[in-house]
Amino acid sequence: MLTIKQITEDKEAVIRGLEKKHFTGAREAIDAVLEADGRRKAAQAQLDNLLAEAKTISKQIGALMKEGKADEAAAARERVAEIKEQTKALEEAMKTAAEDRKQLLYTIPNIPYDLVPEGTGAEDNLVVKTGGHDTVLPENALPHWELAKKYNLIDFDLGVKITGAGFPVYIGQGARLQRALINFFLDEARAAGYTEIMPPTVVNADSGYGTGQLPDKEGQMYHCNEDDLYLIPTAEVPVTNIYRDVIIPEAELPIKNCAYTQCFRREAGSYGKDVRGLNRLHEFSKIEIVRIDKPEHSEQSHQEMLAHVEGLLQKLELPYRILRLCGGDMSFTAAICYDFEVYSEAQKRWLEVSSVSNFDSYQANRLQCRYRSAADKSINLCHTLNGSALALPRIVAALLEDFQTPEGIRIPKALQPYMGTDMIK
């Protein structure tokens, strides 16, 4: 969440940033935060004055007794008792104001960097790079859902029987392709210096609030009501929450973690071509990379993460493009975000396969994820970053569609050692 320092140092810049994200009622929300903070400060000031008064009076009581001024000493004790009751009320007022401020801040998104383009939706995103090669498909090329059926790789109907739409069953070489991609992505992440984590796939509400899925994305998460636990939408949530309420020595930064997990998203409101086949699922596999870093180094970390994801797509021989998202298409928590898309020649459209985001100090402030400076021992908020490296469903869709041949589906060279074959026949 935003810090009070950010807001008070340049309130108008914060409001402009929120308006760039098309956050409705930005000024009113910021004014409400400042009003709650003002109540907290006023109660704190009164409390400090009363505590100072009580301390002074307490020192006088002994002297009054020695001087035989019992009545004055009794009056002083009564005043100290009154102050104690007043301080209880003020402490409660401070607690209430601080909680009001926190709950308001939870509802306010991160402010975007200046580099983020203006815009309201996907059509306003900026293509910053394209790569890979043009795909030439055979005549009568098939979309991936038909290829999956032809080669008995994925059974969508069986998933509906077992669970429901959006929960496919991978079979034989389809399951092997999933495992090959998972191992390939994890090996590449480890080679790039990421430490592998195997986290839980359910988290508590504190973890959801820590990374910003709650309260913003509550309706998109599967909730286990009886235990008040949430199925994770991405490994970002459990892995980043490892550092909740942690003070990290500066020498340990940047921290680089990766994790393979199943991910669960309700995807309410999705329909049509966007949900056909593997295009949008409720459960899917994904490898996530997460970094915790110092503010002055987080931009470099972001660039390194972007280069890592681009390298994966190049090794998979897929045509891709990189987009810098506009303010209106960014997530609630991101300060800047780049999406990677691969081209599906059979579907004639781009498929998003990764988002790589820098959250600045927004998540770290929610998490109280901080580092201790080696120079002056001061304690400061970290920056957090994460990205998909990569999400599997649309990668699988693009591989099946773009590498189909009359003989079968060709396997990219980098993936062949993991598949144990160069062709799905």
Summary of the structure (lengths in Angstrom):
residues: 425
radius of gyration: 27.5
end to end distance: 51.1
largest distance: 109.3
contacts: 1387
relative contact order: 0.14
helix: 47%
strand: 21%
